[in-house]
Structures are given as C-alpha cells and as structure tokens.
Amino acid sequence: MHIEEKIYTYITTNNLIPKNCEVIVGVSGGADSMMLLYYLAKYKERFKIKLRVAHINHMMRQEASSDMEFVRQTCKNLGVEFNSLESDVEKIARAKKISSEECGRQIRYEFFNSLANTPTTKIATAHNANDQVETMLMRFLRGTDVRGLRGILEKRDNIIRPILCLSRDEIEFYCKQYNIEYKTDSTNMLSIYTRNKLRLDVLPYISKHINKNIVHTLLEHRELYKEEEEFLQSYIDICIAKYVTYDSSSYNIDLIAFNLEKTYIQKKLILEVLVKLIGTSYNISTKHVNIAIQFVNSASSGKKLDFPAEILLIKTSHSLVFTNKHIAPITTCSLQLGDNIFKDYTITLTKLKNISKTLLKPHENVYTKYIDYDKIKNGLQIRSKLEGDTIKTPNGTQKIKKIFINNKIPLHKKSQIPLIVDENNVIYIVGYMINCDYYINNQTKNVLEIKYKSHTP
C-alpha cells in the first residue's frame, strides 16, 4: 500500500480527524513532524480541516533557535499559521524536581492545549511505530501492567497520532521521495536519555542477537494487550460506578467492596484512581501499586501512604481515600442574596419575611438552615476553618477543631468544609450545625434561609 493511502486508511479507520475541525500540528522540525505537516497541508481540503502549527524552543541546544526559524519559514511557504513558545525546560525541570524529558512533555501539551480555539480542536503529534515500540519496551522495563503495554494510543482526548502506523524508515523514505527538508536533533544521537539508549543500544542488540523481528513482534502483541485492556476496563468501570465516589478533592473506595475483589482487580482499581487524580500514568509503576496493596492489607485505620505527584492514600475504617497532599483551602468570598455558585457547590441565600411556626422547630435537613437575618452585623462570607475558630452551641462555646474530631472528619476534608461567617463569628458549619446566637425565635422579624447544594453526586 502506498504510504499516503496507508495514512489515510489509518486516520479514517480510527476516526482521528472529523470533518471541518481545527488541527494543531506539533512540529519540531525533525523528519517525523515535517512529514506529518506536509501530508496534512497537502490533503487539508480532502479532510476539510483548518491547519495550524505549534513549535516549542526548549532552549536545550545551540541550534534550537535556527530550528524554530526553519519551521517558521516552512509554515510561511505552506500558508500555515505558525505559533511558537520559548521555554527553558532544564531550568523548569530543576525547579519541579522532574526529568527534563517529562518537563518538556508537560510544557508541550500545555502549550498545545492553550492554542486550541474550540472543544473539537485536535492536536496532532508525529509519533511513529518505532516510538511505539520504544515506549512499550521502556514501560515494560520500568514496570507496568497491560494498560502500559498498549503503548501510545491512536487518540486520547483531543490528541491524535496520524502517522503511528508508519515506521521511521517509511517516514524518511517519504521525505526523500517528496524532497521534504528536515532538521536532525543532535541530542538524538546521545545515549544520555533513556529513550535514546533504547533506540541506539538496546533495540539494535535485541534485533541482532535475540529477535530480528522485535519491532513487528511487539507491535503484533500490542493489539492483544489492547483487547485485553478494553475487556478489563469495562469491568473496572462497573466497579467504579458501584463503590467509588469523588467529592471535589478526593476519590473514595468502599473498603468492604474493595476487599471482596481479586487482588488483580484491586490493583487495577488503584491504578485507575491514581490516573484520574494525576491525569497520567507516566510516573506510576507496578511497584507503586504493589506497595499500595501491601499498605491496604497491613495498615491500621488512619495511616497514610505517599504516592508520586503529591498524592496521598489514607486508610479509614470504611474506605480508601486518594487525595492531593496539598489541598488548597476555600478562598474567602462574600456571599450575596440569591445563588452563590462555586466550583463544587452552590449556596443559596433567601430572605423570608413570613415566619412559619415550623421554622421555630429544629430543622432536620443539615444542608438547609434558618437564622435570624437581623442578627447579621457585617455581611456573610464563606471560608475554610482557621486556627482558633469557635462556634456557640447550646452547651457553650466549642472549638471547631474539636467538633471536627468528634464527628470523625478525615484530615483531608477539614479544609474543604465551608464555614459561613459574620466577620469573625462562625454562623454555620455547612452540613453540621449553626451558631445558637443566630437561632430564630418568637421575636424574629426576618429570616435568612441558607441552602447548600453539592454539584457532585
């Protein structure tokens, strides 16, 4: 099959490029991305797409600036919009304490997504079949499961890989056939990076001494791993729907239901939740998941386990809680009459003039409370608990810290419980109690109804 038809068949079979959509192509100037750019520019009318280019200067090589100008000029010649970003990847990587490879990857996708004009915009990267094999082998050596052995996906969210079906040899042949000029990254020939070591040393050795068809063998098995993962994922989705909940900052797995599953399914569930929280499986290995299983089986209630990417696993008496180690407290914000809409909930304030006798009785709904409107002195605000906060109860003044302890509120949730305050006076601990100084009585003339509604099930 001709290379161009091979790409077209791959794109249409996997539904990578819908008609009338915008496609942003990540172009470094190398053979892979230049070949992809020329192909899409040649057939943009056939696909009915608007084409744009994104280039990043990682400031890691002397020739980086000239590469950027080369891509800029190519886009001008092709009549394609050019967008660029200069970013000191090594400096940022040191600050984040991550590898320059991972840092560069993060910066690339952040930049690509910042350029997307519509929800249907596609971001096309020039990964090829050789990249696929290197990725599969790298994940296997680091430790992964069937999900990782699927390698690079044809598409993920808005990201597409239109030439994943081509080998590096096919790409270079295409460039030669159509006189497509490209730049060669000098760092690709240095064995200082993991992927380069696999490309330059490991795979050639395997091909020469162990399996001359190693690339074909791995690609063939990838299809099997993909089918197995799809079957397993369907069961994991059922488990998540049944006994995994999300409450704005954390995922909670019902411990009783979790313990009834086979160990393999438990591992898959832990991995799934970690990926949902972190957004990628890049820094998660089989080792991390195995440590989590050991922790679940041996740790007592209240114990914690650190994960990569600032994730914390907390075991309680009835659940496994996966949360971000540094959860931002609620930003102090003024409340107005009507709907006050926040990311995870809405608080509705309604002033009532007609006092019903039923309002004088204790109100059972913990998320709807009534207070004496005229006792509010300075206007209401919402915020998280502060050190030293107290609330007036019928049994005297109590520290909110003690109330949280008595109600067995987990540590990771304490900063996420909204407090409604009148200057320094806590009026309402949402979901728990109101300040008795603001109770309504027979002398109350105006009532404020406070309703809290969560945006999550």
N, C-alpha and C positions, 0 to 999 in steps of 0.2 A: 504494500500500500504506500502511495506517495505520502511524504511527511506532512504536507499541508492537509490532505484528506484524513490522515491519522489524527491530527489535532482536532479537526472539525468534528470527526466522529466522537472523539473523547469528550469534547465540550458539550455536544448535543446529547449524548448518552447520559452524561451526569448532570445535565441541565445547569451548567455553570454560568451561562450568560443569557439572562432573559432579554427579550427584545426591548428596545427603547430605554435601556438603562445606561447609567454612567459607569465607566470602568476607569479606575485609577491604577496605573501600572507602576510597580516599584522597579525603578531602573537604576542599576549601579554603574552600568557601562560595560559590564562583562558580557561574554558571549551569550549566556542564558537569557539575561534580561533584554539585551539588544535584539536577539532573535524574536522574543515574545513581542516586543514593541513593534518591530517591523511587520510581523504577522498580523497583529491586531489593527495596525494602521492600514495595512493593505486590504483587510476584509471588514473594516468598520461599517461599511454600507451593507455588507452581507449580514452582519449581526445586528445592524441598526443600533449602534451604540455611540455615545459621546466619550471620547478618549482623552485622558489626562495623564500626566507623568509626575511621579514623586521621586525625588533623588535626595539622598542624605550624605553629606560630607561628615564622616566620622572623625576627621582630623587625626587619623592614626598613621597616615602615610604621606610622604612628601608629594606624591603625585595626585593626592586626593582632590586638590583644587583644579588641576588640569582635567581630571576625570569629570568633575562637575561641569566645567565649561564644554567638554566634549558632548555630554548628554544634552546640555542646553542647546548647543548648535544643531545637534541631530533633531531635536524636537522642533526647532525653527524650520529646518529643511522639510520635515514631515508635516508641518502645520498642526502640531500637537501642543497643547498648553503645558508649560513646564513649571513645576513647583519644587523648591529646594529648601533644605534645612542644614545648617552647620551646627554640629554638636560635639563637644569634647567628651567622647564616650569614656575614655580611660579615666578622666577626672571624675566624672559622674559615677563610674563603676567603683572607684575607690571610696567615694562618699557613701555609696549604698552598700559597700562591702559585698559586692557580687562580681562575677567574672565579666570581663569586657564583652565576651560573646553574648551573655544573657542581657547585659545592659544595652548593647547595640540592638538586640532583638526587640526589647521593650520600647526603645526610642523609635525604632522604625514603625512599629504598629501604632503607637500613639500618634505619630505624625501622619501616617496614612489615614487613620480614622478622623483626625482633625480636619482633613481636606474633604471628607465626604459631605456632599451637599444635600443628599436625600437618604431616606431609610433604605432605598433599594440600590444605593451605590455599591458596586463591587470593587474589592481591592485584589488585583491580580499580582501574584508573585511568581517568579520564574523557577520554582523548584522542579527538578527533573528526576528521572528514575534512579540515577546514581546517588542523588541526595537522599532519595527514599531508602536505598539500601544502607547508606552510611547512618542514617537516623535509626533504622531498625537495629543495626548492629550495636550502635552506641547505647541505645536504651537497654538492649539485652545485657551488655557488659556492665552497665550501671545497676541493673536490677529493675525489672518491670514485669507486668502481667500481660495478658492477651491484649488489653487495651493499648498498651505501649507498643506492642509488636505489630499493630496495624500500621505503624509508621505515620507518615504525613498524609492527612486526609485530602481527598479531592476538593472538598469545600468545608469550611467551618464558619458558621455565622455569615459574615459578609466577605470572607476571604476565599478566593478561588485560586486553583493552581492549574492553569490550562495546558501546560506542557509537562505535567508529571508523567505522562505516558512516553516521553522521549528520553533516550539515553544521551549522555554527554557527547558521544560520537555523532549521533544524529543531528544534534544542535550545531556542532562545529561544521558538519557537512553542509547543513542548510546555509550557514553564514558564508561559507566558501562559495556555494552554488549561486547565491544572490549578492555576492560582494558586500556583505554586511561587515562594516568595520566595528571592532570592539577593543576594549582595553583589558589587559591582563593584570589582575591584582597580584602584586609581588609577594604579599603575605600568604597567598595560597600555596606557595612552594616551601613554606616554613613549617616544620613539624612542632611548633610551639603550642599549637592549638589542637584540642582533642580531635575535632573533625578532620583536620589536616593529617594527623597521624594515621587515622583510619584510611583516608584516601590514598596517602602516599606510601604507607608502610604495610598496614595490616591487611587490607583487601588484596593488594598485589601478591602478598605472601600466600594468602589462602588460595587465591586463584592459581598460583604456580605450583604449590605443594600439596594442597588438600582437595580443592574442588574448583576446577577451571570454569565451571558454570555457576559460581557462587551468586552472581547478580541475578541470574534467571531463577535459581533455586529459592532465594529469599523473596523475590517478587511473587513467585508462584505460591509460596506458603503464606504470604501476606493476605491473599484472598481468603484462605482458610481461616486465618486469625480474625479477619474482618467479619466473616459469617458467624463465627463462634461468639464474638463480642456482641453482635447485634442480638443474638438469641439471649445471652446473659443480661444484656441491658434491658430487655423487655421485662425480665423478672425483677431486676433491681428497681425499675420504675414502679412496679406494683408494690414493692416493699416500702418505697419512699412515700407513696400515696397513703399507705396504711398506717405507718407508725413513725414517720419522720416529719417534724414540724420546723417551721422557720419563723422567728419572731424578731425581725428587724436587724438583729446583730449576731444571731447565732442559730445553728442548727441543733435540734434536739432529737436524739434517737431513743425511743422507748426501750429501756434495758431488758424488760421481760421478753418482749417480742424479739429483740436482737439476740438474746441468748438461746432462743429456740431454733435459730438458723444454723446451718452448717458453717464451719469455720471459713470456708472459701467464700461463701456469700457474705459473711461478716466483713471479710477483707475488702470485698468489692464495695460494700456499703460505705465503709470508712473512706476508701479512695474516692468514691463518688462525692461524698460530703466535702472532703478536702478540696477537690477540684472546684466545686461550686463556690466555696469560700475564697479560695486563692485566685480562681479564674484560669488556672492552667495546671497541668500535671508535671510541668517541667522540673520542678525541684523535689518532687515526691518519688521516692523509690520504694521497692518492695520491703527494704529494711525498715523504713518508717512505718509502714502498715503493720509489719510483724511486731514491732515494738508496741504499737497501739493495742494489738490483740493481747499481748502479754500483760500490758497495763490493765486492760479491762478485766482480765481473768484474775489478777492478783491484787490490784489496788483497792483500798477501802474507800468508802464514800467521802467525798470532799477533796480527794487527791487530784493533782494536776499533772499534765504532761505537755511539754513544749514541742511544737512542730516547726518546720521551716515557715518562712513568710509571716512570722509573728502570730501564728495560730496556736491556740491553747485548747487542750482536751481536758474537760473536767468530768469526773465521775461523781454522780449524785446517787442517792438511794434508789432512784427510779429511772434515771436517764443518763445518756452520754451527751455532754454539751460540747460542741465545737464552736469556738468563738474567736474573735480577734483579740489579741493580747492587750491592745491599746484602743479601747472603745472610747470614742470622743463623747464627753458629757453633752447633755442637751444645752444648746445655746440659749441664754436668757433672752426672752422675747415678750413684748407686751401683748396682752390679749384684748380683743375688742368684742363688742356685742355682735352676734352672728357667728358664722363659721370661721374658725381659725384653722387653716389647713396646713399640716406639716407632712413630712415625708412618709411617716408610718401611721399617722392617726390624725383625726380631726376633733377639735374641741369646740363645741357649740355653746355659746352663752346666750341665754334668753331672759329678758326682764319680764317678770309676771306681776300684774297688779292685783288680780283677784286671788285672794289667799284661800285655798281649799283646806278644809279640816284635815283631809288625808295627808297634807304636807306636814302637819304637825306631828304625825306619827313617824317612827323610824322607817326609813326607806330602804328596802331590801336590795335594790339594784345598786351594786357597788360602782357602776360606771355612770350613774345618774344621781347627782346630789343637788340639794337645795340649800341656799344660805341666805342670810338677811342682807339684802342688797345695800341698805343704808349704813351697814357697819363697815363697809369697804371705805378706807380712808384715802388711799393713794393710787388706785387703779391696780388691776391684776397683771401679773407676769407669770410665765412658765419657765422653769429651770430644773436642773438636777439638784440633788442633795448637796449641801455644803457642810463642811465641818462645823459641828456645834448646833446644827438645826434642831429645833424642838417643835412640838405641837401640843396645844392644850386639849386634854381629854377630860371626860367626867371624873376620872380618877387622879387628876392632877397633870402637871406638865411632864411630858416624856420626851426623851431624845429619840429622834427619828432613826438614828443608828441602832438603838435598842429595839425599836419597832420592827425594823428590817430583820434583825436577828431572831426575834420571837416568831416572825412569820416565815422564817427559813428561806429568805430571799437569797438566791445564789449571788456570789460576789460579782459575776459578770453582768448581772442585771440591775444592780443597785444604782448605777449612774444613768440607767435608761428609764427609770420610773419617774414620770413627770410629777413635779410639785407645782401647785398653783399657789402663788404667794401674793400678799398685800404688803408691799415693801419688804420688811424682814420677817413678817408673820406668815408662817405656812398655814394656808387655809385648808388645803385639800391634798392629801397623798392619793393620787389617782389610783382607783381600784381598791383603796383600803379605808381611809377614814377622813372626816372633816374636823376642823378645829371647832370645839364646842362653844367658843366665844362668838362664833358666827351662826349658831343654830337659829332657826326661826322660832318665834313664839307668838302668843296672842297679841302682842304689841307690834309685831312686824307689819309694816305697810307695803314694802316692796320686796319681792323675792327674786333671786338670781338662780336660774336653773343651769346647771353645768352638766353637759353630756359629753362623754368620751367615746369615740368610735374608732377602733383599730382598722387599718387598711389591709391587714393580713388576716387570713382565716384563723 
